[in-house]
Amino acid sequence: MACPLEQAMALMVTTFHKYSAKEGDKYKLSKAELKELLSKELPVFGSKQMDEAEFKRLMNDLDHNKDSEVDFKEYVCFLACITMGFNEFFKDDPSKHRRK
C-alpha cells in the first residue's frame, strides 16, 4: 500500500485528469473544467463563492503561459500556493491541527 504522501500525490494527478479530459486538450483544464474542479473538489474556491470577475482574475493568475487554459504545472503551482496558505494558517495555532 502506498504511503499517505504518495496517495496524496496520486490524488492530485488523478483529480486533474478527471476534469481535464472532459473537453478540448485532455492535458489542460479549460475555464469550464477548472470551474467544475473548483466547485466539486475545492468548494472554498468554487464558483458559488466566487463571482465571475474573481474567477477571471484567478484564471488569469493561474494561466502563466496565457493560452487560456490551465496545464498540469499551473495546477500544481496553484495547489502548492493553497497548501502554503493552509500551513501558515495552522502553524501558529496548535488547536487547529487535526491529528489522529
Distance bins in CASP14 RR format, pairs under 12 A and 6 or more apart:
PFRMAT RR
TARGET T0000
AUTHOR 0000-0000-0000
RMODE 2
METHOD distances of the structure
MODEL  1
1 7 0 0 0 0 1 0 0 0 0 0 0
1 10 0 0 0 0 0 1 0 0 0 0 0
2 8 0 0 0 0 1 0 0 0 0 0 0
2 9 0 0 0 0 1 0 0 0 0 0 0
2 10 1 0 0 1 0 0 0 0 0 0 0
2 11 0 0 0 0 0 1 0 0 0 0 0
3 9 0 0 0 0 1 0 0 0 0 0 0
3 10 0 0 0 0 0 1 0 0 0 0 0
4 10 0 0 0 0 0 1 0 0 0 0 0
4 11 0 0 0 0 0 1 0 0 0 0 0
4 100 0 0 0 0 0 1 0 0 0 0 0
5 11 0 0 0 0 0 1 0 0 0 0 0
5 12 0 0 0 0 0 1 0 0 0 0 0
6 12 0 0 0 0 0 1 0 0 0 0 0
6 13 0 0 0 0 0 1 0 0 0 0 0
7 13 0 0 0 0 0 1 0 0 0 0 0
7 14 0 0 0 0 0 1 0 0 0 0 0
8 14 0 0 0 0 0 1 0 0 0 0 0
8 15 0 0 0 0 0 1 0 0 0 0 0
8 79 0 0 0 0 0 1 0 0 0 0 0
8 83 0 0 0 0 1 0 0 0 0 0 0
9 15 0 0 0 0 0 1 0 0 0 0 0
9 16 0 0 0 0 0 1 0 0 0 0 0
9 76 0 0 0 0 1 0 0 0 0 0 0
9 79 0 0 0 0 0 1 0 0 0 0 0
9 80 0 0 0 0 0 1 0 0 0 0 0
10 16 0 0 0 0 0 1 0 0 0 0 0
10 17 0 0 0 0 0 1 0 0 0 0 0
11 17 0 0 0 0 0 1 0 0 0 0 0
11 18 0 0 0 0 0 1 0 0 0 0 0
11 41 0 0 0 0 1 0 0 0 0 0 0
11 79 0 0 0 0 0 1 0 0 0 0 0
12 18 0 0 0 0 0 1 0 0 0 0 0
12 19 0 0 0 0 0 1 0 0 0 0 0
12 37 0 0 0 0 0 1 0 0 0 0 0
12 41 0 0 0 0 0 1 0 0 0 0 0
12 42 0 0 0 0 0 1 0 0 0 0 0
12 72 0 0 0 0 1 0 0 0 0 0 0
12 75 0 0 0 0 1 0 0 0 0 0 0
12 76 1 0 0 1 0 0 0 0 0 0 0
12 77 0 0 0 0 0 1 0 0 0 0 0
12 78 0 0 0 0 0 1 0 0 0 0 0
12 79 1 0 0 1 0 0 0 0 0 0 0
12 80 0 0 0 0 1 0 0 0 0 0 0
12 82 0 0 0 0 0 1 0 0 0 0 0
12 83 0 0 0 0 0 1 0 0 0 0 0
13 19 0 0 0 0 0 1 0 0 0 0 0
13 20 0 0 0 0 0 1 0 0 0 0 0
13 27 0 0 0 0 0 1 0 0 0 0 0
13 72 1 0 0 1 0 0 0 0 0 0 0
13 75 0 0 0 0 1 0 0 0 0 0 0
13 76 0 0 0 0 1 0 0 0 0 0 0
13 79 0 0 0 0 0 1 0 0 0 0 0
14 20 0 0 0 0 0 1 0 0 0 0 0
14 21 0 0 0 0 0 1 0 0 0 0 0
14 37 0 0 0 0 0 1 0 0 0 0 0
14 41 0 0 0 0 0 1 0 0 0 0 0
14 72 0 0 0 0 0 1 0 0 0 0 0
15 21 0 0 0 0 0 1 0 0 0 0 0
15 29 0 0 0 0 0 1 0 0 0 0 0
15 33 0 0 0 0 0 1 0 0 0 0 0
15 34 0 0 0 0 0 1 0 0 0 0 0
15 36 0 0 0 0 0 1 0 0 0 0 0
15 37 1 0 0 1 0 0 0 0 0 0 0
15 38 0 0 0 0 0 1 0 0 0 0 0
15 40 0 0 0 0 1 0 0 0 0 0 0
15 41 1 0 1 0 0 0 0 0 0 0 0
15 42 0 0 0 0 1 0 0 0 0 0 0
15 72 0 0 0 0 0 1 0 0 0 0 0
15 75 0 0 0 0 1 0 0 0 0 0 0
15 76 0 0 0 0 0 1 0 0 0 0 0
15 79 0 0 0 0 1 0 0 0 0 0 0
16 22 0 0 0 0 0 1 0 0 0 0 0
16 26 0 0 0 0 0 1 0 0 0 0 0
16 27 0 0 0 0 1 0 0 0 0 0 0
16 28 0 0 0 0 1 0 0 0 0 0 0
16 29 1 0 0 1 0 0 0 0 0 0 0
16 33 0 0 0 0 1 0 0 0 0 0 0
16 34 0 0 0 0 0 1 0 0 0 0 0
16 37 1 0 0 1 0 0 0 0 0 0 0
16 41 0 0 0 0 1 0 0 0 0 0 0
16 70 0 0 0 0 1 0 0 0 0 0 0
16 71 0 0 0 0 1 0 0 0 0 0 0
16 72 1 0 1 0 0 0 0 0 0 0 0
16 73 0 0 0 0 0 1 0 0 0 0 0
16 74 0 0 0 0 0 1 0 0 0 0 0
16 75 1 0 1 0 0 0 0 0 0 0 0
16 76 0 0 0 0 1 0 0 0 0 0 0
16 78 0 0 0 0 0 1 0 0 0 0 0
16 79 0 0 0 0 1 0 0 0 0 0 0
17 25 0 0 0 0 0 1 0 0 0 0 0
17 26 1 0 0 1 0 0 0 0 0 0 0
17 27 0 0 0 0 1 0 0 0 0 0 0
17 28 0 0 0 0 0 1 0 0 0 0 0
17 29 0 0 0 0 1 0 0 0 0 0 0
17 33 0 0 0 0 0 1 0 0 0 0 0
17 37 0 0 0 0 0 1 0 0 0 0 0
17 71 0 0 0 0 0 1 0 0 0 0 0
17 72 0 0 0 0 1 0 0 0 0 0 0
17 75 0 0 0 0 0 1 0 0 0 0 0
18 26 0 0 0 0 0 1 0 0 0 0 0
18 29 0 0 0 0 0 1 0 0 0 0 0
18 33 0 0 0 0 1 0 0 0 0 0 0
18 36 0 0 0 0 1 0 0 0 0 0 0
18 37 1 0 0 1 0 0 0 0 0 0 0
18 40 0 0 0 0 1 0 0 0 0 0 0
18 41 0 0 0 0 1 0 0 0 0 0 0
18 75 0 0 0 0 0 1 0 0 0 0 0
19 26 0 0 0 0 0 1 0 0 0 0 0
19 27 0 0 0 0 0 1 0 0 0 0 0
19 28 0 0 0 0 0 1 0 0 0 0 0
19 29 1 0 1 0 0 0 0 0 0 0 0
19 30 0 0 0 0 1 0 0 0 0 0 0
19 31 0 0 0 0 0 1 0 0 0 0 0
19 32 0 0 0 0 1 0 0 0 0 0 0
19 33 1 0 1 0 0 0 0 0 0 0 0
19 34 1 0 0 1 0 0 0 0 0 0 0
19 35 0 0 0 0 1 0 0 0 0 0 0
19 36 1 0 1 0 0 0 0 0 0 0 0
19 37 1 0 1 0 0 0 0 0 0 0 0
19 38 0 0 0 0 1 0 0 0 0 0 0
19 39 0 0 0 0 0 1 0 0 0 0 0
19 40 0 0 0 0 1 0 0 0 0 0 0
19 41 0 0 0 0 1 0 0 0 0 0 0
19 42 0 0 0 0 0 1 0 0 0 0 0
19 69 0 0 0 0 0 1 0 0 0 0 0
19 70 0 0 0 0 1 0 0 0 0 0 0
19 72 0 0 0 0 0 1 0 0 0 0 0
19 75 0 0 0 0 1 0 0 0 0 0 0
20 26 1 0 1 0 0 0 0 0 0 0 0
20 27 1 0 0 1 0 0 0 0 0 0 0
20 28 1 0 1 0 0 0 0 0 0 0 0
20 29 1 0 1 0 0 0 0 0 0 0 0
20 30 0 0 0 0 1 0 0 0 0 0 0
20 32 0 0 0 0 0 1 0 0 0 0 0
20 33 1 0 0 1 0 0 0 0 0 0 0
20 34 0 0 0 0 1 0 0 0 0 0 0
20 36 0 0 0 0 0 1 0 0 0 0 0
20 37 0 0 0 0 1 0 0 0 0 0 0
20 69 0 0 0 0 1 0 0 0 0 0 0
20 70 0 0 0 0 1 0 0 0 0 0 0
20 71 0 0 0 0 1 0 0 0 0 0 0
20 72 1 0 0 1 0 0 0 0 0 0 0
20 74 0 0 0 0 0 1 0 0 0 0 0
20 75 0 0 0 0 1 0 0 0 0 0 0
21 27 0 0 0 0 1 0 0 0 0 0 0
21 28 0 0 0 0 0 1 0 0 0 0 0
21 29 0 0 0 0 1 0 0 0 0 0 0
21 30 0 0 0 0 0 1 0 0 0 0 0
21 33 0 0 0 0 1 0 0 0 0 0 0
21 36 0 0 0 0 0 1 0 0 0 0 0
21 37 0 0 0 0 0 1 0 0 0 0 0
22 28 0 0 0 0 0 1 0 0 0 0 0
22 29 0 0 0 0 1 0 0 0 0 0 0
22 30 1 0 0 1 0 0 0 0 0 0 0
22 31 0 0 0 0 0 1 0 0 0 0 0
22 32 1 0 0 1 0 0 0 0 0 0 0
22 33 1 0 1 0 0 0 0 0 0 0 0
22 34 0 0 0 0 0 1 0 0 0 0 0
22 35 0 0 0 0 0 1 0 0 0 0 0
22 36 1 0 0 1 0 0 0 0 0 0 0
22 37 0 0 0 0 1 0 0 0 0 0 0
22 40 0 0 0 0 0 1 0 0 0 0 0
23 29 0 0 0 0 1 0 0 0 0 0 0
23 30 1 0 1 0 0 0 0 0 0 0 0
23 31 0 0 0 0 0 1 0 0 0 0 0
23 32 1 0 0 1 0 0 0 0 0 0 0
23 33 1 0 0 1 0 0 0 0 0 0 0
23 34 0 0 0 0 0 1 0 0 0 0 0
23 36 0 0 0 0 0 1 0 0 0 0 0
23 69 0 0 0 0 0 1 0 0 0 0 0
24 30 1 0 0 1 0 0 0 0 0 0 0
24 31 0 0 0 0 0 1 0 0 0 0 0
24 32 0 0 0 0 0 1 0 0 0 0 0
24 33 0 0 0 0 1 0 0 0 0 0 0
24 68 0 0 0 0 0 1 0 0 0 0 0
24 69 0 0 0 0 1 0 0 0 0 0 0
25 33 0 0 0 0 1 0 0 0 0 0 0
25 67 0 0 0 0 1 0 0 0 0 0 0
25 68 0 0 0 0 0 1 0 0 0 0 0
25 69 1 0 0 1 0 0 0 0 0 0 0
25 70 0 0 0 0 0 1 0 0 0 0 0
25 71 0 0 0 0 1 0 0 0 0 0 0
25 72 0 0 0 0 0 1 0 0 0 0 0
26 33 0 0 0 0 0 1 0 0 0 0 0
26 69 0 0 0 0 0 1 0 0 0 0 0
26 71 0 0 0 0 0 1 0 0 0 0 0
26 72 0 0 0 0 0 1 0 0 0 0 0
27 33 0 0 0 0 0 1 0 0 0 0 0
27 67 0 0 0 0 0 1 0 0 0 0 0
27 69 0 0 0 0 1 0 0 0 0 0 0
27 70 0 0 0 0 0 1 0 0 0 0 0
27 71 1 0 0 1 0 0 0 0 0 0 0
27 72 1 0 0 1 0 0 0 0 0 0 0
27 73 0 0 0 0 0 1 0 0 0 0 0
27 74 0 0 0 0 0 1 0 0 0 0 0
27 75 0 0 0 0 0 1 0 0 0 0 0
28 34 0 0 0 0 1 0 0 0 0 0 0
28 37 0 0 0 0 0 1 0 0 0 0 0
28 62 0 0 0 0 0 1 0 0 0 0 0
28 63 0 0 0 0 1 0 0 0 0 0 0
28 65 0 0 0 0 0 1 0 0 0 0 0
28 67 1 0 0 1 0 0 0 0 0 0 0
28 68 0 0 0 0 1 0 0 0 0 0 0
28 69 1 1 0 0 0 0 0 0 0 0 0
28 70 1 0 0 1 0 0 0 0 0 0 0
28 71 1 0 1 0 0 0 0 0 0 0 0
28 72 1 0 0 1 0 0 0 0 0 0 0
28 73 0 0 0 0 0 1 0 0 0 0 0
28 74 0 0 0 0 1 0 0 0 0 0 0
28 75 0 0 0 0 1 0 0 0 0 0 0
29 35 0 0 0 0 1 0 0 0 0 0 0
29 36 0 0 0 0 1 0 0 0 0 0 0
29 37 1 0 0 1 0 0 0 0 0 0 0
29 38 0 0 0 0 1 0 0 0 0 0 0
29 41 0 0 0 0 0 1 0 0 0 0 0
29 58 0 0 0 0 0 1 0 0 0 0 0
29 59 0 0 0 0 1 0 0 0 0 0 0
29 62 0 0 0 0 1 0 0 0 0 0 0
29 63 0 0 0 0 1 0 0 0 0 0 0
29 67 0 0 0 0 0 1 0 0 0 0 0
29 68 0 0 0 0 0 1 0 0 0 0 0
29 69 1 0 0 1 0 0 0 0 0 0 0
29 70 1 0 1 0 0 0 0 0 0 0 0
29 71 1 0 0 1 0 0 0 0 0 0 0
29 72 0 0 0 0 1 0 0 0 0 0 0
29 73 0 0 0 0 0 1 0 0 0 0 0
29 74 0 0 0 0 1 0 0 0 0 0 0
29 75 1 0 0 1 0 0 0 0 0 0 0
29 76 0 0 0 0 0 1 0 0 0 0 0
29 78 0 0 0 0 0 1 0 0 0 0 0
30 36 0 0 0 0 1 0 0 0 0 0 0
30 37 0 0 0 0 0 1 0 0 0 0 0
30 59 0 0 0 0 1 0 0 0 0 0 0
30 63 0 0 0 0 0 1 0 0 0 0 0
30 67 0 0 0 0 0 1 0 0 0 0 0
30 68 1 0 0 1 0 0 0 0 0 0 0
30 69 1 0 1 0 0 0 0 0 0 0 0
30 70 0 0 0 0 1 0 0 0 0 0 0
30 71 0 0 0 0 0 1 0 0 0 0 0
31 37 0 0 0 0 0 1 0 0 0 0 0
31 38 0 0 0 0 0 1 0 0 0 0 0
31 47 0 0 0 0 0 1 0 0 0 0 0
31 52 0 0 0 0 0 1 0 0 0 0 0
31 55 0 0 0 0 1 0 0 0 0 0 0
31 56 0 0 0 0 1 0 0 0 0 0 0
31 58 0 0 0 0 0 1 0 0 0 0 0
31 59 1 0 1 0 0 0 0 0 0 0 0
31 60 0 0 0 0 0 1 0 0 0 0 0
31 62 0 0 0 0 0 1 0 0 0 0 0
31 63 0 0 0 0 1 0 0 0 0 0 0
31 67 0 0 0 0 0 1 0 0 0 0 0
31 68 1 0 0 1 0 0 0 0 0 0 0
31 69 1 0 0 1 0 0 0 0 0 0 0
31 70 0 0 0 0 1 0 0 0 0 0 0
32 38 0 0 0 0 0 1 0 0 0 0 0
32 39 0 0 0 0 0 1 0 0 0 0 0
32 47 0 0 0 0 0 1 0 0 0 0 0
32 55 0 0 0 0 0 1 0 0 0 0 0
32 59 0 0 0 0 0 1 0 0 0 0 0
32 68 0 0 0 0 0 1 0 0 0 0 0
32 69 0 0 0 0 0 1 0 0 0 0 0
32 70 0 0 0 0 0 1 0 0 0 0 0
33 39 0 0 0 0 0 1 0 0 0 0 0
33 40 0 0 0 0 0 1 0 0 0 0 0
33 41 0 0 0 0 0 1 0 0 0 0 0
33 59 0 0 0 0 0 1 0 0 0 0 0
33 68 0 0 0 0 0 1 0 0 0 0 0
33 69 0 0 0 0 1 0 0 0 0 0 0
33 70 0 0 0 0 1 0 0 0 0 0 0
33 71 0 0 0 0 0 1 0 0 0 0 0
33 75 0 0 0 0 0 1 0 0 0 0 0
34 40 0 0 0 0 0 1 0 0 0 0 0
34 41 0 0 0 0 0 1 0 0 0 0 0
34 42 0 0 0 0 0 1 0 0 0 0 0
34 45 0 0 0 0 1 0 0 0 0 0 0
34 46 0 0 0 0 1 0 0 0 0 0 0
34 47 0 0 0 0 1 0 0 0 0 0 0
34 50 0 0 0 0 0 1 0 0 0 0 0
34 55 0 0 0 0 1 0 0 0 0 0 0
34 56 0 0 0 0 0 1 0 0 0 0 0
34 58 0 0 0 0 1 0 0 0 0 0 0
34 59 1 0 0 1 0 0 0 0 0 0 0
34 60 0 0 0 0 0 1 0 0 0 0 0
34 61 0 0 0 0 0 1 0 0 0 0 0
34 62 1 0 0 1 0 0 0 0 0 0 0
34 63 0 0 0 0 1 0 0 0 0 0 0
34 68 0 0 0 0 0 1 0 0 0 0 0
34 69 0 0 0 0 1 0 0 0 0 0 0
34 70 1 0 1 0 0 0 0 0 0 0 0
34 71 0 0 0 0 0 1 0 0 0 0 0
34 74 0 0 0 0 1 0 0 0 0 0 0
34 75 0 0 0 0 1 0 0 0 0 0 0
34 78 0 0 0 0 1 0 0 0 0 0 0
35 41 0 0 0 0 0 1 0 0 0 0 0
35 42 0 0 0 0 0 1 0 0 0 0 0
35 43 0 0 0 0 0 1 0 0 0 0 0
35 45 0 0 0 0 1 0 0 0 0 0 0
35 46 1 0 0 1 0 0 0 0 0 0 0
35 47 1 0 1 0 0 0 0 0 0 0 0
35 48 0 0 0 0 0 1 0 0 0 0 0
35 49 0 0 0 0 0 1 0 0 0 0 0
35 50 0 0 0 0 1 0 0 0 0 0 0
35 52 0 0 0 0 1 0 0 0 0 0 0
35 54 0 0 0 0 0 1 0 0 0 0 0
35 55 1 0 0 1 0 0 0 0 0 0 0
35 56 0 0 0 0 0 1 0 0 0 0 0
35 58 0 0 0 0 1 0 0 0 0 0 0
35 59 0 0 0 0 1 0 0 0 0 0 0
35 70 0 0 0 0 0 1 0 0 0 0 0
36 42 0 0 0 0 0 1 0 0 0 0 0
36 43 0 0 0 0 0 1 0 0 0 0 0
36 46 0 0 0 0 1 0 0 0 0 0 0
36 47 0 0 0 0 1 0 0 0 0 0 0
36 48 0 0 0 0 0 1 0 0 0 0 0
36 55 0 0 0 0 0 1 0 0 0 0 0
37 43 0 0 0 0 0 1 0 0 0 0 0
37 45 0 0 0 0 1 0 0 0 0 0 0
37 46 0 0 0 0 1 0 0 0 0 0 0
37 47 0 0 0 0 0 1 0 0 0 0 0
37 58 0 0 0 0 0 1 0 0 0 0 0
37 59 0 0 0 0 0 1 0 0 0 0 0
37 62 0 0 0 0 0 1 0 0 0 0 0
37 70 0 0 0 0 1 0 0 0 0 0 0
37 75 0 0 0 0 1 0 0 0 0 0 0
37 78 0 0 0 0 0 1 0 0 0 0 0
37 79 0 0 0 0 0 1 0 0 0 0 0
38 44 0 0 0 0 1 0 0 0 0 0 0
38 45 1 0 1 0 0 0 0 0 0 0 0
38 46 1 0 1 0 0 0 0 0 0 0 0
38 47 1 0 0 1 0 0 0 0 0 0 0
38 48 0 0 0 0 1 0 0 0 0 0 0
38 49 0 0 0 0 1 0 0 0 0 0 0
38 50 1 0 0 1 0 0 0 0 0 0 0
38 54 0 0 0 0 0 1 0 0 0 0 0
38 55 0 0 0 0 1 0 0 0 0 0 0
38 58 0 0 0 0 1 0 0 0 0 0 0
38 59 0 0 0 0 0 1 0 0 0 0 0
38 62 0 0 0 0 0 1 0 0 0 0 0
38 70 0 0 0 0 0 1 0 0 0 0 0
38 75 0 0 0 0 0 1 0 0 0 0 0
38 78 0 0 0 0 1 0 0 0 0 0 0
38 79 0 0 0 0 0 1 0 0 0 0 0
38 82 0 0 0 0 0 1 0 0 0 0 0
39 45 0 0 0 0 1 0 0 0 0 0 0
39 46 1 0 1 0 0 0 0 0 0 0 0
39 47 1 0 1 0 0 0 0 0 0 0 0
39 48 1 0 0 1 0 0 0 0 0 0 0
39 49 0 0 0 0 1 0 0 0 0 0 0
39 50 0 0 0 0 1 0 0 0 0 0 0
39 55 0 0 0 0 0 1 0 0 0 0 0
40 46 0 0 0 0 1 0 0 0 0 0 0
40 47 0 0 0 0 0 1 0 0 0 0 0
40 48 0 0 0 0 0 1 0 0 0 0 0
41 75 0 0 0 0 0 1 0 0 0 0 0
41 78 0 0 0 0 0 1 0 0 0 0 0
41 79 0 0 0 0 0 1 0 0 0 0 0
41 82 0 0 0 0 0 1 0 0 0 0 0
42 48 0 0 0 0 0 1 0 0 0 0 0
42 49 0 0 0 0 0 1 0 0 0 0 0
42 50 0 0 0 0 0 1 0 0 0 0 0
42 58 0 0 0 0 0 1 0 0 0 0 0
42 75 0 0 0 0 0 1 0 0 0 0 0
42 78 0 0 0 0 1 0 0 0 0 0 0
42 79 0 0 0 0 1 0 0 0 0 0 0
42 82 1 0 0 1 0 0 0 0 0 0 0
42 83 0 0 0 0 0 1 0 0 0 0 0
42 86 0 0 0 0 0 1 0 0 0 0 0
43 49 1 0 0 1 0 0 0 0 0 0 0
43 50 0 0 0 0 0 1 0 0 0 0 0
44 50 0 0 0 0 1 0 0 0 0 0 0
44 82 0 0 0 0 1 0 0 0 0 0 0
44 85 0 0 0 0 0 1 0 0 0 0 0
44 86 0 0 0 0 0 1 0 0 0 0 0
44 89 0 0 0 0 0 1 0 0 0 0 0
45 54 0 0 0 0 1 0 0 0 0 0 0
45 55 0 0 0 0 1 0 0 0 0 0 0
45 58 1 0 0 1 0 0 0 0 0 0 0
45 59 0 0 0 0 0 1 0 0 0 0 0
45 61 0 0 0 0 0 1 0 0 0 0 0
45 62 0 0 0 0 0 1 0 0 0 0 0
45 78 0 0 0 0 1 0 0 0 0 0 0
45 79 0 0 0 0 0 1 0 0 0 0 0
45 81 0 0 0 0 0 1 0 0 0 0 0
45 82 1 0 0 1 0 0 0 0 0 0 0
46 54 0 0 0 0 1 0 0 0 0 0 0
46 55 0 0 0 0 1 0 0 0 0 0 0
46 58 0 0 0 0 1 0 0 0 0 0 0
47 53 0 0 0 0 0 1 0 0 0 0 0
47 54 0 0 0 0 1 0 0 0 0 0 0
47 55 1 0 0 1 0 0 0 0 0 0 0
47 56 0 0 0 0 0 1 0 0 0 0 0
47 58 0 0 0 0 0 1 0 0 0 0 0
47 59 0 0 0 0 0 1 0 0 0 0 0
48 54 0 0 0 0 0 1 0 0 0 0 0
48 55 0 0 0 0 0 1 0 0 0 0 0
49 55 0 0 0 0 0 1 0 0 0 0 0
49 58 0 0 0 0 0 1 0 0 0 0 0
50 56 0 0 0 0 1 0 0 0 0 0 0
50 57 0 0 0 0 1 0 0 0 0 0 0
50 58 1 0 0 1 0 0 0 0 0 0 0
50 59 0 0 0 0 0 1 0 0 0 0 0
51 57 0 0 0 0 1 0 0 0 0 0 0
51 58 0 0 0 0 0 1 0 0 0 0 0
52 58 0 0 0 0 0 1 0 0 0 0 0
52 59 0 0 0 0 0 1 0 0 0 0 0
53 59 0 0 0 0 0 1 0 0 0 0 0
53 60 0 0 0 0 0 1 0 0 0 0 0
54 60 0 0 0 0 0 1 0 0 0 0 0
54 61 0 0 0 0 0 1 0 0 0 0 0
55 61 0 0 0 0 0 1 0 0 0 0 0
55 62 0 0 0 0 0 1 0 0 0 0 0
55 70 0 0 0 0 0 1 0 0 0 0 0
56 62 0 0 0 0 0 1 0 0 0 0 0
56 63 0 0 0 0 0 1 0 0 0 0 0
56 68 0 0 0 0 0 1 0 0 0 0 0
57 63 0 0 0 0 0 1 0 0 0 0 0
58 70 0 0 0 0 1 0 0 0 0 0 0
58 74 0 0 0 0 0 1 0 0 0 0 0
58 78 0 0 0 0 1 0 0 0 0 0 0
58 81 0 0 0 0 0 1 0 0 0 0 0
58 82 0 0 0 0 0 1 0 0 0 0 0
59 66 0 0 0 0 0 1 0 0 0 0 0
59 67 0 0 0 0 0 1 0 0 0 0 0
59 68 0 0 0 0 1 0 0 0 0 0 0
59 69 0 0 0 0 1 0 0 0 0 0 0
59 70 1 0 0 1 0 0 0 0 0 0 0
59 74 0 0 0 0 1 0 0 0 0 0 0
59 75 0 0 0 0 0 1 0 0 0 0 0
59 78 0 0 0 0 0 1 0 0 0 0 0
60 66 0 0 0 0 1 0 0 0 0 0 0
60 67 0 0 0 0 0 1 0 0 0 0 0
60 68 0 0 0 0 1 0 0 0 0 0 0
60 70 0 0 0 0 0 1 0 0 0 0 0
60 74 0 0 0 0 0 1 0 0 0 0 0
61 70 0 0 0 0 0 1 0 0 0 0 0
61 74 0 0 0 0 1 0 0 0 0 0 0
61 77 0 0 0 0 1 0 0 0 0 0 0
61 78 0 0 0 0 1 0 0 0 0 0 0
61 81 0 0 0 0 1 0 0 0 0 0 0
62 68 0 0 0 0 0 1 0 0 0 0 0
62 69 0 0 0 0 1 0 0 0 0 0 0
62 70 1 0 1 0 0 0 0 0 0 0 0
62 71 0 0 0 0 1 0 0 0 0 0 0
62 72 0 0 0 0 0 1 0 0 0 0 0
62 73 0 0 0 0 0 1 0 0 0 0 0
62 74 1 0 1 0 0 0 0 0 0 0 0
62 75 1 0 0 1 0 0 0 0 0 0 0
62 76 0 0 0 0 0 1 0 0 0 0 0
62 77 1 0 0 1 0 0 0 0 0 0 0
62 78 1 0 1 0 0 0 0 0 0 0 0
62 79 0 0 0 0 0 1 0 0 0 0 0
62 80 0 0 0 0 0 1 0 0 0 0 0
62 81 0 0 0 0 1 0 0 0 0 0 0
62 82 0 0 0 0 0 1 0 0 0 0 0
63 69 1 0 0 1 0 0 0 0 0 0 0
63 70 1 0 0 1 0 0 0 0 0 0 0
63 71 0 0 0 0 1 0 0 0 0 0 0
63 73 0 0 0 0 0 1 0 0 0 0 0
63 74 1 0 0 1 0 0 0 0 0 0 0
63 75 0 0 0 0 0 1 0 0 0 0 0
63 77 0 0 0 0 0 1 0 0 0 0 0
63 78 0 0 0 0 0 1 0 0 0 0 0
64 70 0 0 0 0 1 0 0 0 0 0 0
64 71 0 0 0 0 1 0 0 0 0 0 0
64 73 1 0 0 1 0 0 0 0 0 0 0
64 74 1 0 1 0 0 0 0 0 0 0 0
64 75 0 0 0 0 0 1 0 0 0 0 0
64 76 0 0 0 0 0 1 0 0 0 0 0
64 77 1 0 0 1 0 0 0 0 0 0 0
64 78 0 0 0 0 0 1 0 0 0 0 0
65 71 1 0 0 1 0 0 0 0 0 0 0
65 73 0 0 0 0 1 0 0 0 0 0 0
65 74 1 0 0 1 0 0 0 0 0 0 0
65 77 0 0 0 0 0 1 0 0 0 0 0
66 74 0 0 0 0 0 1 0 0 0 0 0
67 73 0 0 0 0 0 1 0 0 0 0 0
67 74 0 0 0 0 1 0 0 0 0 0 0
68 74 0 0 0 0 0 1 0 0 0 0 0
69 75 0 0 0 0 0 1 0 0 0 0 0
70 76 0 0 0 0 0 1 0 0 0 0 0
70 77 0 0 0 0 1 0 0 0 0 0 0
70 78 1 0 0 1 0 0 0 0 0 0 0
70 79 0 0 0 0 0 1 0 0 0 0 0
71 77 0 0 0 0 1 0 0 0 0 0 0
71 78 0 0 0 0 0 1 0 0 0 0 0
72 78 0 0 0 0 0 1 0 0 0 0 0
72 79 0 0 0 0 0 1 0 0 0 0 0
73 79 0 0 0 0 0 1 0 0 0 0 0
73 80 0 0 0 0 0 1 0 0 0 0 0
74 80 0 0 0 0 0 1 0 0 0 0 0
74 81 0 0 0 0 0 1 0 0 0 0 0
75 81 0 0 0 0 0 1 0 0 0 0 0
75 82 0 0 0 0 0 1 0 0 0 0 0
76 82 0 0 0 0 0 1 0 0 0 0 0
76 83 0 0 0 0 0 1 0 0 0 0 0
77 83 0 0 0 0 0 1 0 0 0 0 0
77 84 0 0 0 0 0 1 0 0 0 0 0
78 84 0 0 0 0 0 1 0 0 0 0 0
78 85 0 0 0 0 0 1 0 0 0 0 0
79 85 0 0 0 0 0 1 0 0 0 0 0
79 86 0 0 0 0 0 1 0 0 0 0 0
80 86 0 0 0 0 0 1 0 0 0 0 0
80 87 0 0 0 0 0 1 0 0 0 0 0
81 87 0 0 0 0 0 1 0 0 0 0 0
81 88 0 0 0 0 0 1 0 0 0 0 0
82 88 0 0 0 0 0 1 0 0 0 0 0
82 89 0 0 0 0 0 1 0 0 0 0 0
83 89 0 0 0 0 0 1 0 0 0 0 0
83 90 0 0 0 0 0 1 0 0 0 0 0
84 90 0 0 0 0 0 1 0 0 0 0 0
84 91 0 0 0 0 0 1 0 0 0 0 0
85 91 0 0 0 0 1 0 0 0 0 0 0
85 92 0 0 0 0 0 1 0 0 0 0 0
86 96 0 0 0 0 1 0 0 0 0 0 0
86 97 0 0 0 0 0 1 0 0 0 0 0
86 98 0 0 0 0 0 1 0 0 0 0 0
87 93 0 0 0 0 0 1 0 0 0 0 0
87 96 0 0 0 0 0 1 0 0 0 0 0
87 97 0 0 0 0 0 1 0 0 0 0 0
88 96 0 0 0 0 0 1 0 0 0 0 0
89 95 0 0 0 0 0 1 0 0 0 0 0
89 96 1 0 0 1 0 0 0 0 0 0 0
89 97 0 0 0 0 0 1 0 0 0 0 0
90 96 1 0 1 0 0 0 0 0 0 0 0
90 97 1 0 1 0 0 0 0 0 0 0 0
90 98 0 0 0 0 1 0 0 0 0 0 0
90 99 0 0 0 0 0 1 0 0 0 0 0
91 97 0 0 0 0 1 0 0 0 0 0 0
END
